[in-house]
């Protein structure tokens, strides 16, 4: 027991109670085509929201009908989620991350923030999963209003382009879980990947580019480059970013 307490004291800051990233470091990216051993719900109905958002789904209450609306795909250390949680306190949101250590860090971060800020951050959670394989297992048709793909793995080699998280095939799945009017946000500091993601979205019949005037009025857009560790690193190095933001539209008849 004392040994466990000693580990906890080292992995969490004594001043803030937040977990320390250096104890949760992992490889920058994981192979999205490999299988990992983690539980996956058989269907969205099997996903236990009460476990992730207990304040929104209190026991012995029948009003637990609220659904997750925001999904951060490859959420990393959760910087975007934490910022979005404050901006949209009434929206349920979840991060989807393949790396086990990184997922554990986000879990600990959210729990620590809930303890130190009573009543806040109750709407955010994280799950370890492979979103390229299991998106339909978590979300119903038209359930989401926002999806985020921030600084994804570029998979530079042409033979690995099939591993990219934005592709014509995967956009079909994203269009399925996004309701009409829902938004996909993407950003990268790799120009070639930026061109790729823009071309994939532009060529898909169920997405249209969001106008610059709308982007300027959207408070989420600024967070794309400032809320994450990757975005902050690009800014420090005075790097360039390439953004593609598209809206889900109805199918033409």
Phi, psi and omega in degrees: 000315178297322179296319179296319179295322179296318178297315180299320180295327180282323184279345179241140177294134179289336183274320183254340184080357182278150178293152180263126187300327187296341178271358183234017183293147178213178176301149184300325181218160176238158179288112184287352181265351181274152179268138176239160182263095175212151183290140177232129179296144180292333179202165178304328180294338181271355180280123188274092179294328181298328178292325184271328185229066187300330180289335179271344181229066182294150180296150178064021176246149182253007184262020182276057183257357181293143183243156174297135180243334182246137175228124176259108186273120186071058193287351181059224184275008168087012182301317179295316181301317181297318179293317180295326181302322180284322181292324184232071186294343181262001180257131174280136182219152182219144173262141179240117188223136184275330185280127187293317182294321181292318177301317180297322177299314182297319177302311181295323180296314181295316179298318180295321179293324178296320181292317184277346180227074184308131180091350180251162176063016178283347185262008184236142178206181183214152177221140175274119181196171175256099186293337179290341180253328197239016179309313182293345178283342185253331188231141177279170177299128177068022184281320188273151174249340178215137173231142184235135177227089188255121177051055179288164178301125182286338182044070189301318184295137184301324181293342180259004180300335179294344178273353182293140186283344171249117179206160180305319181294313182290331177297332174299318180290320179295321178296328180293316185273346177272134175283159177302130185097346178293158187240137168256127177249126175229149175205148178206160173255009178255112187301317182299321178290322178300317177297317180300309183296320178297317181294319179298314181291320181294330182272356182270133185291348183254013178226145174225147182294140175279136185292156180298324180295322177291321179297321180295332181268354184270115182293342181288327188301318180298327181291337183303323183256351186245339189273340185258159177300318180296316180297320178295323178294318177299318180296318179298324181272006181055041179277171180257146177240156183231120190245143173222117181236122186229151181255141173286128179242165179287152178291138178284145182265000000 
